[in-house]
Amino acid sequence: MSSGVMDIEGNGEFEFSDKSIRMGFIRKVYALLTAQLLITFGIVAIFVWVPQVNTFAYENTSLFWSAFGLTIAMVILLSCCGNMRRKTPYNYLALFTFTICEGYLLGCCSATFEAWEVAAAIGVTIVITVALTIFAFQTKWDFTMMGGLLYVFLISLLMFGIFALIFQSQVLNIMYASLGALLFSAYLVFDTQLILGGKHKLALSPEEYVFAALNLYLDVINLFLYILAIFGGGRN
C-alpha cells in the first residue's frame, strides 16, 4: 500500500523540479475532477427534477445497495492498491465507476430535499470550492503539515455526530453540519496543496493523478452534503 505522499525536503528525488511536469499533473487532476463533478451533479439534477427517476430508484432498492457496495469497493481499491490506480485504463475505469455509483447515491439522498435547497447547495459548494482553490494556490501558509490535526478534528466530528444522533436536536444537527462544512473546507485546501507541491513540505507524486482527483472529489462531495444539510434546516 502506498499513499503517494512524498516528503519533499526529505527526498529530492520526488521533488517537482520540472515545472512542465507539475503543471501537466495539475491540469490532469482538475480535468478529472471537473468530469467527476459534472457527472455527479448531473445525476443529482436528474433525480431532483425528474420525479419518474426518483420513483424508479425508490421501487428498486437493490440498485441503491449495489451502488453502495461498488462505491466502497472502488474506494478501497483506489486507496489501497497503488499499482492498480497508476495503471491505465484500469484506474480510469475504477474512478468513473466510483463516480457514477456515488452520483446515484447522492441522487437518492438529494431527492429527499427541496429542489431549491439542492440547487443552492450546489451553487454554494462550487463558489466555496473555487474560492478555496484560489486561496490554496496563493497563500504562503503550508497546510500540508496539518494532516494529523485534521484527522483529530475528523474523529471529533464523528463523535459529535453520534451525540447529535442520540439527542435529536435541530440545533445540534445544524451545528454538526456547519462544523463538517468547515472541516472539509480545510481538507480541500490541504489536498490542493498536496497537489501543488513546490515549497510545501509534502506533495503527491505526479503519478498519483487519479488518487489526487479522488481526494479532491471526496472533499467537494462531503462539503456539498454538509451544506445541503444546512439548507435543509439540519434535518436528519
Sequence and secondary structure as in RCSB ss.txt:
>XXXX:A:sequence
MSSGVMDIEGNGEFEFSDKSIRMGFIRKVYALLTAQLLITFGIVAIFVWVPQVNTFAYENTSLFWSAFGLTIAMV
ILLSCCGNMRRKTPYNYLALFTFTICEGYLLGCCSATFEAWEVAAAIGVTIVITVALTIFAFQTKWDFTMMGGLL
YVFLISLLMFGIFALIFQSQVLNIMYASLGALLFSAYLVFDTQLILGGKHKLALSPEEYVFAALNLYLDVINLFL
YILAIFGGGRN
>XXXX:A:secstr
    EEETTT GGGS   HHHHHHHHHHHHHHHHHHHHHHHHHHHHHHH HHHHHHHHH HHHHHHHHHHHHHHH
HHHHH HHHHTSTTHHHHHHHHHHHHHHHHHHHHHTTS HHHHHHHHHHHHHHHHHHHHHHHH    GGGGHHHH
HHHHHHHHHHHHHHHHHT HHHHHHHHHHHHHHHHHHHHHHHHHHH TTSSEEE TT HHHHHHHHHHHHHHHHH
HHHHHHTTS  
